[in-house]
């Protein structure tokens, strides 16, 4: 029985799953559905729009673009979606209040038994504690702290996403306004050119026919006629090329205003003759305004905040999940003693696997933050470059418009003169038509320069991130009311931000201060010049008086100097005579001294010569005496040696003759006598010199 029930349950479950899987089959739209959908959408594109009552001005074109442009409406719906997501994220932070109710039934009783663990016997066998069918319900209030923290971070991320979408909406509307201004002025130029070109085409055809007639009749040379015809055809071709380029502008303007294609509408002919007004700001202030206002830079900043919140959320997910709850429950099971009760509790839990995933997630978040930082730098550089490029384009097209206007004025004067000559019969109509065509091309080129300059002005405002439209567009306003609001808002041609207005006020105050300072400086300079002129006059008079006194003093000094010079000259002559006398006396004294010195030197030299002579004689005498003494001493020494030889000889003979000498016998040398003295002891100079040969 139980097996059959299980088999039936499995079969029914399998059949349900098979039926659910086979029920989903791709079903493409039928031709009728596609046709119906596209037809409805084509009708809905331009429905509920105010009709065009008259010529459209620039501000009306802007108002229709803001009010009916589908791209802008799409951005508005995206912003509403982000706002709803923010509200939903805020609701996620609220606690949970859940109500549950149910009915439970079974085909037999729930019978249980109780087993005594120590004895292993059933204590209460076959007991019933639940009815076969019963109702239950509860109301539970719970609050998860971790979910609240994560929902708080997600709500801030949703808020930043909403702000990003708001900046994207600003970017779209700025682009729409820029495209509308460009398309409007080009469409105006196309309308003006079409009217003038239609007026001149007939005259050009008549002129070409006239030249051909003159050529056939031989009244004019073929080269002249063909050259003139070629010039006219070339001018008309240039004009048609410009018209073809400008004809698309009206269709683009209709698309921007969300006007159905093919709708006829007129444009107010209000092409400006002068350059459009633009903010008179320095490049530095314009870059500062752009960095402050541009939606792209703010979007990157909001993306950076979303990444920061994502890093915080990654850390919060690692915390334990703390959940508090309270409930009020009931159950109509008759076996329960208490069918209604209150319950409460708390639980803590966490996913430990996320600890392992944290490094990879943090690395991804850091990489995203670094990417956003580099993107911010790149975006800032692009914005700064766009500001300088827009300034350069505006200046270029300003010069181009001035040149085109000057050319039109010159060509217009030339055409006026040619018309007067043509009326007088001085020239032919062909020449007048050719110059009128040149005038038409010049006017078209001037209109194109105006359109380009308007585009450059709009591009400059977009590069600075300025909003021409109101911040919060009220779609309930009519086209006329919105046009008036745009016109009032664009009184200064631009809608500066609060920072830009503050900078403009500062610039105005600075210019006023500069003008005031220049006025004070001018008055101060004038006063200084007046005082300087008066001082110069007094100074000149004083200088003249001083110069006169100086001249008188110089004359007096010259006379005194001349007198002193004469006196000094006389005294100098006397002093010179005295000096000459003193010099003569000095020369005489010097001559006497020289003679006395010469006599003294002569006497000294004579004395020195006499002394040297006496010394020489003394030396000669000493040498002679020493030589004689030496000879004498040598002779005495020789005699002494001979005596000694003789005595030794006698002594030898005596020793041979006598065997032994007496004990008291004593031999004395002749010089052993105490009275013997060497000859040189009394005269050291008589000492014999050594005869050792010098090496």
Order of alpha helices (4+ residues) and beta strands (2+ residues): alpha-alpha-alpha-alpha-beta-beta-beta-beta-alpha-alpha-alpha-alpha-beta-beta-alpha-alpha-alpha-alpha-alpha
